[in-house]
Amino acid sequence: MRHAETVTFGGSGMDRAANLRGDAGQQAALWARGKVLAVWKGRPLIAGGQAIAWLPTDAALAGSQDSAIFLGLSEGTPVFAQDVSAWVPEAPIAASSGFFDTQVQRHPDLPEDQGFHELRAVMAQLSARDAELCATARGLMEWHRSHGFCATCGEKSEMTQAGWQRQCPACKTSHFPRTDPVVIMLITRGNRLLLGRGPTWPEGMYSLLAGFVEPGETIEAAVRREVFEESGIRVGQVDYLASQPWPFPASLMLGCRGEALNDEIILDPNELQDARWVTREELLSAFAGTHPEIKPSRRGAIAQFIMSHWLADTLD
């Protein structure tokens, strides 16, 4: 797919400079001239709701180099991320499903236009570079948060390689960031597209079917298995379209298209609340916000990206 890397969190040409991660002297020099993305409980610090609010490395909120994650070089400037979740605000963020969380947490030491935003709420407004950096920072911080102990011996592990590895001081096992592959598929039959909705989704929210790739399974096999398990639809030809990092918490969405071999939907209620065939005309109506039952899809997600290209006939 020619436009694959224009998906949100797609390739911005970021130089991750992996060769510099293990060099303590280089890291100190990079920190001295770098800038920091602060992240609070998975929420990046954003200015005006549309760009990263960078902090100088000597700012109090930027913390120390030892706890920072080196993201790479952006236009030659070293960029780091710092987890500031230890900060306790006076008014904490309320619990949310994460679907449409537009709450913003503001730090008293920062300008009024800067705040910690739920990434899914602002991802479509960010530049390609800022979106990639936010996704990388969030994904790595979630991995560190959930993998603090050695899976081999159970001892507490330590962050190394500028945030890109954890090392067990007891048994010396090295641990690396985790990414979970997920297939998400555009299943069509003629002029119709298969959509589904989860039991806990907001009213009117439908999307492409998706599911995790299992061990020992190809992408094509995962597409066919997931679609059949959830909807009873058998799939023939499967083609890869595009991918999207999805750090909520650690997925890599593998966008595919498949041709349905039958029409009758047999729903698995444990997986989906509803599934339906939708024509191009109906999907256009949903995207325009005029469909009586289907709400517009979330901007920035790969499902919306793929469906938009299907409507525009630009999936090649």
C-alpha positions in Angstrom: 0.0 0.0 0.0 1.7 3.2 -1.2 0.3 5.4 1.6 0.9 2.9 4.4 3.4 4.9 6.5 1.1 8.0 6.6 -1.0 6.2 9.2 -0.8 7.9 12.7 2.3 6.7 14.6 3.7 5.7 11.2 7.2 6.3 9.9 8.4 9.8 10.4 12.0 9.1 9.5 13.1 9.3 13.1 16.7 8.4 13.8 16.5 6.2 16.9 20.4 6.1 17.1 20.4 2.7 18.7 24.2 2.7 18.6 24.4 5.4 21.2 22.2 3.7 23.8 24.9 1.8 25.6 27.6 4.5 25.6 27.4 6.3 29.0 29.7 9.1 27.9 27.7 9.8 24.8 24.4 9.7 26.7 25.7 12.3 29.2 26.8 14.6 26.3 23.4 14.1 24.5 21.5 14.9 27.7 23.4 18.1 28.1 22.1 19.4 24.8 18.8 17.5 24.6 15.2 18.1 25.4 12.6 16.0 27.3 9.1 14.8 26.8 7.4 14.4 30.2 4.8 11.6 30.4 2.4 11.3 33.4 0.5 8.0 33.7 0.9 7.4 30.0 -0.2 10.9 29.1 2.3 13.0 27.1 2.8 16.7 27.9 1.2 18.6 25.0 1.1 22.3 24.2 -2.2 23.7 22.8 -3.5 20.2 22.2 -1.4 19.7 19.1 2.3 19.5 19.7 4.8 18.1 22.3 5.6 20.6 25.0 9.4 20.0 25.2 11.2 20.6 28.5 14.9 21.6 28.8 16.9 18.9 30.5 17.6 21.3 33.4 13.9 21.8 34.2 12.8 20.3 37.5 10.1 18.2 35.9 12.7 16.8 33.4 14.2 14.7 36.2 17.6 13.1 35.8 19.4 11.4 32.9 19.6 8.1 34.9 15.8 7.6 34.7 15.2 9.1 31.3 14.6 7.1 28.1 16.7 8.1 25.0 14.2 8.3 22.1 16.8 9.2 19.5 17.8 12.2 17.4 15.1 14.4 16.0 16.6 16.7 13.3 19.9 16.2 15.1 18.6 17.1 18.5 18.7 14.4 21.2 15.3 13.7 22.6 14.4 11.9 25.8 11.3 10.9 27.7 10.8 11.0 31.4 8.1 9.3 33.4 6.7 11.8 35.9 3.9 9.6 37.2 5.2 10.1 40.8 3.7 13.6 40.7 0.4 13.7 42.7 -1.9 16.5 41.5 -4.4 18.1 43.7 -7.3 17.0 41.4 -6.5 13.5 39.9 -7.8 12.4 36.6 -11.2 10.6 36.9 -11.5 6.9 35.8 -12.2 6.6 32.1 -12.7 3.9 29.5 -10.1 5.5 27.3 -12.3 5.7 24.2 -13.1 9.4 24.3 -11.1 10.7 27.3 -10.5 14.4 26.8 -9.5 15.2 30.3 -6.3 17.2 30.7 -4.1 17.4 33.8 -2.1 20.6 34.3 1.0 20.9 36.3 1.2 24.1 38.5 4.8 24.9 37.3 3.9 24.8 33.6 2.2 27.4 31.3 -1.6 27.2 31.1 -1.6 25.9 27.5 0.4 22.9 28.5 -1.1 19.7 29.9 -1.0 16.0 30.1 -3.4 14.6 27.5 -4.7 11.1 26.8 -2.7 10.2 23.6 -5.7 8.8 21.8 -7.5 12.1 22.2 -4.8 14.2 20.5 -3.0 11.7 18.2 -4.7 12.9 15.0 -3.6 16.5 15.8 0.1 15.7 16.2 2.7 15.9 13.5 4.0 12.5 12.3 7.3 13.0 14.3 5.5 14.0 17.5 3.0 11.2 17.2 5.8 8.6 16.8 7.8 10.0 19.7 4.7 10.0 22.0 3.8 6.4 21.0 7.4 5.2 21.6 7.6 6.9 25.0 4.3 5.6 26.1 5.0 2.1 25.0 8.4 1.9 26.6 7.1 3.3 29.9 4.2 0.9 30.0 6.7 -2.0 29.5 9.0 -0.8 32.3 5.9 -0.4 34.6 4.7 -3.9 34.0 8.0 -5.7 33.6 9.9 -4.6 36.7 10.9 -8.1 37.8 12.9 -10.8 36.1 10.8 -13.4 34.4 13.5 -16.0 34.9 14.3 -15.7 38.6 11.9 -13.1 40.0 14.4 -10.6 41.2 13.9 -6.8 40.6 15.5 -5.9 37.3 17.2 -2.6 36.3 16.8 -0.3 33.4 19.8 -0.3 31.0 20.7 0.7 27.4 19.1 4.2 27.9 15.7 2.7 28.6 15.6 0.0 25.8 16.5 -3.0 28.0 16.2 -4.4 31.5 18.9 -6.4 33.2 18.6 -8.8 36.1 21.4 -8.2 38.6 20.9 -11.7 40.0 20.8 -14.1 37.1 22.1 -11.6 34.4 19.1 -12.2 32.1 18.5 -9.4 29.6 14.9 -8.4 28.9 13.7 -6.4 25.9 10.5 -4.4 25.2 7.5 -6.4 24.2 5.3 -5.9 21.2 2.1 -7.9 20.7 1.1 -8.5 17.0 -2.6 -7.9 16.3 -4.4 -8.4 12.9 -7.1 -5.9 12.0 -8.9 -6.7 8.8 -10.9 -5.1 6.1 -13.2 -8.0 5.1 -15.2 -7.3 2.0 -17.8 -9.0 -0.2 -18.5 -7.1 -3.3 -19.7 -3.6 -2.3 -20.0 -4.5 1.3 -17.7 -4.3 4.3 -17.9 -6.4 7.6 -18.0 -4.3 10.8 -18.4 -5.3 14.4 -18.7 -3.8 17.9 -17.5 -4.9 21.3 -19.8 -5.4 24.2 -18.4 -2.4 26.2 -18.0 0.0 23.3 -19.9 3.4 23.2 -23.3 3.3 21.5 -23.0 3.4 17.7 -19.2 2.6 17.6 -18.4 0.0 15.0 -15.0 -0.9 13.6 -13.0 -3.5 11.7 -12.6 -6.9 13.3 -9.3 -7.6 15.0 -7.5 -10.1 17.2 -4.1 -11.2 18.5 -1.8 -13.4 16.4 -1.2 -16.7 18.3 2.1 -18.5 18.6 3.0 -20.5 15.6 0.5 -18.7 13.4 0.9 -16.7 10.2 -0.7 -13.3 9.7 -3.0 -14.8 7.0 -4.1 -17.6 9.3 -4.8 -15.2 12.1 -7.0 -13.1 9.9 -9.0 -16.2 8.8 -9.3 -17.6 12.3 -10.3 -14.4 14.1 -13.0 -13.5 11.5 -14.5 -17.0 11.5 -14.4 -17.2 15.3 -16.1 -13.8 15.8 -18.5 -13.7 12.9 -18.8 -17.1 11.2 -17.5 -15.6 8.0 -14.9 -17.6 6.1 -12.1 -15.7 4.4 -10.2 -16.5 1.2 -7.4 -14.4 -0.2 -5.6 -12.2 2.5 -3.3 -9.4 1.6 -1.2 -7.1 3.9 -1.9 -3.4 3.8 -0.2 -1.4 6.5 0.9 -1.5 10.1 0.5 0.8 13.1 2.2 0.9 16.5 -0.6 1.0 19.1 0.9 1.5 22.6 -2.3 0.8 24.5 -0.5 -1.0 26.0 1.9 -2.8 23.5 0.3 -3.8 20.2 1.5 -3.6 16.6 -1.6 -3.5 14.4 -1.2 -5.4 11.2 -3.7 -4.1 8.7 -4.9 -6.6 6.2 -7.7 -7.1 3.6 -9.6 -10.3 3.0 -12.3 -11.6 0.7 -15.3 -13.1 2.4 -16.5 -16.5 1.0 -20.0 -16.4 2.6 -22.6 -13.9 3.7 -24.3 -15.3 6.8 -23.0 -13.9 10.1 -23.0 -16.2 13.1 -22.1 -14.0 16.0 -19.9 -15.1 18.9 -21.5 -13.1 21.8 -18.4 -13.6 23.9 -16.4 -11.6 21.4 -18.8 -9.2 19.7 -22.1 -7.5 20.6 -23.0 -7.1 17.0 -21.6 -7.6 13.5 -23.1 -6.3 10.2 -22.4 -5.9 6.5 -22.2 -2.2 5.5 -22.2 -0.9 2.0 -19.9 1.8 0.7 -22.8 4.3 0.7 -23.6 3.5 4.3 -20.0 3.8 5.4 -19.8 7.2 3.7 -22.9 8.2 5.6 -21.3 7.0 8.9 -18.1 9.0 8.1 -20.2 12.1 7.5 -22.0 11.6 10.8 -25.4 11.2 9.1 -25.9 7.4 9.5 -28.8 6.7 11.9 -27.0 3.8 13.7 -23.2 4.0 13.1 -21.1 6.8 14.5 -18.0 8.2 12.8 -14.9 6.1 13.5 -12.1 7.4 15.6 -9.6 9.6 13.7 -6.0 8.4 13.9 -6.8 4.7 14.4 -5.7 2.3 11.6 -9.2 1.1 11.2 -10.4 4.6 10.1 -7.3 4.9 7.9 -7.9 1.7 6.1 -11.7 2.3 5.7 -11.0 5.8 4.3 -8.7 4.4 1.7 -11.2 1.7 0.8 -13.8 4.4 0.2 -11.3 6.4 -1.9 -10.3 3.2 -3.8 -6.6 3.9 -2.8 -5.7 0.6 -1.1 -3.1 -0.3 -3.8 
